[in-house]
Amino acid sequence: MFAKGAKKISMSGISTVNINTGIPVMYMTATISPSENRFDTNGSVQNQELYNLHYEEVEKDYSEFRKWVKEERDRLSDELKGE
């Protein structure tokens, strides 16, 4: 018997130092739970030396990723409310 389920959406991103070489510095993941109106994000540094050298750029990427996730969470929550 199936009592209750929940929809969760996963999102991911990568912060790279140089788009041409594509060296990953940070992997970013998120899980959105629209019915609970919440989200969780995680950033995992892959190259500490490059992260230290490009700290501001990588953290800006992570901030933009979180903003993107929040916007998607808000959109999905509004859909559930019928707005």
C-alpha positions as CSV (number, residue, x, y, z in Angstrom):
1,M,0.0,0.0,0.0
2,F,1.4,3.4,-1.0
3,A,0.6,5.9,1.7
4,K,2.4,9.1,0.7
5,G,5.0,10.3,-1.8
6,A,7.1,13.4,-2.3
7,K,8.5,14.9,-5.4
8,K,12.1,16.0,-5.3
9,I,14.1,17.7,-8.1
10,S,17.9,17.5,-8.4
11,M,20.0,20.2,-10.0
12,S,23.8,20.3,-10.6
13,G,26.5,22.7,-11.8
14,I,30.2,23.0,-12.2
15,S,32.5,26.0,-11.6
16,T,35.5,25.9,-13.9
17,V,38.6,28.1,-14.0
18,N,38.7,28.4,-17.8
19,I,35.8,27.5,-19.9
20,N,38.2,26.4,-22.7
21,T,40.1,24.0,-20.6
22,G,37.1,23.1,-18.4
23,I,39.2,22.3,-15.3
24,P,36.5,21.7,-12.6
25,V,37.1,23.6,-9.4
26,M,33.8,23.0,-7.6
27,Y,30.9,20.7,-8.3
28,M,27.5,22.0,-7.0
29,T,24.4,20.0,-6.3
30,A,20.9,20.8,-5.1
31,T,17.8,19.1,-4.1
32,I,14.4,20.9,-4.3
33,S,11.4,19.7,-2.3
34,P,8.6,21.8,-3.8
35,S,5.8,20.5,-1.5
36,E,7.9,21.4,1.5
37,N,9.0,24.7,-0.1
38,R,12.7,24.0,0.7
39,F,16.0,23.3,-1.0
40,D,19.4,22.1,0.0
41,T,22.7,22.9,-1.8
42,N,26.1,21.5,-1.6
43,G,29.5,22.6,-3.0
44,S,32.4,20.2,-3.3
45,V,35.8,21.7,-4.0
46,Q,37.7,19.4,-6.5
47,N,40.9,21.4,-6.8
48,Q,41.9,23.2,-3.6
49,E,44.8,25.1,-5.2
50,L,42.7,26.5,-8.0
51,Y,39.9,27.3,-5.5
52,N,42.3,29.3,-3.4
53,L,43.6,31.2,-6.5
54,H,40.1,31.9,-7.8
55,Y,38.2,32.0,-4.6
56,E,36.0,35.1,-5.4
57,E,35.1,33.8,-8.9
58,V,34.2,30.3,-7.6
59,E,32.1,31.7,-4.7
60,K,30.3,34.0,-7.2
61,D,29.5,30.9,-9.3
62,Y,28.2,29.1,-6.2
63,S,26.1,32.1,-5.2
64,E,24.6,32.3,-8.7
65,F,23.9,28.6,-8.6
66,R,22.1,29.0,-5.2
67,K,20.1,31.9,-6.7
68,W,19.1,29.7,-9.7
69,V,18.0,26.9,-7.4
70,K,16.0,29.3,-5.2
71,E,14.2,30.7,-8.3
72,E,13.4,27.2,-9.5
73,R,12.1,26.3,-6.0
74,D,9.9,29.4,-6.0
75,R,8.6,28.6,-9.5
76,L,7.7,25.0,-8.5
77,S,6.1,26.1,-5.3
78,D,3.9,28.6,-7.1
79,E,2.9,25.9,-9.5
80,L,1.8,23.7,-6.6
81,K,-0.3,26.6,-5.2
82,G,-1.9,27.1,-8.6
83,E,-0.5,30.6,-9.1
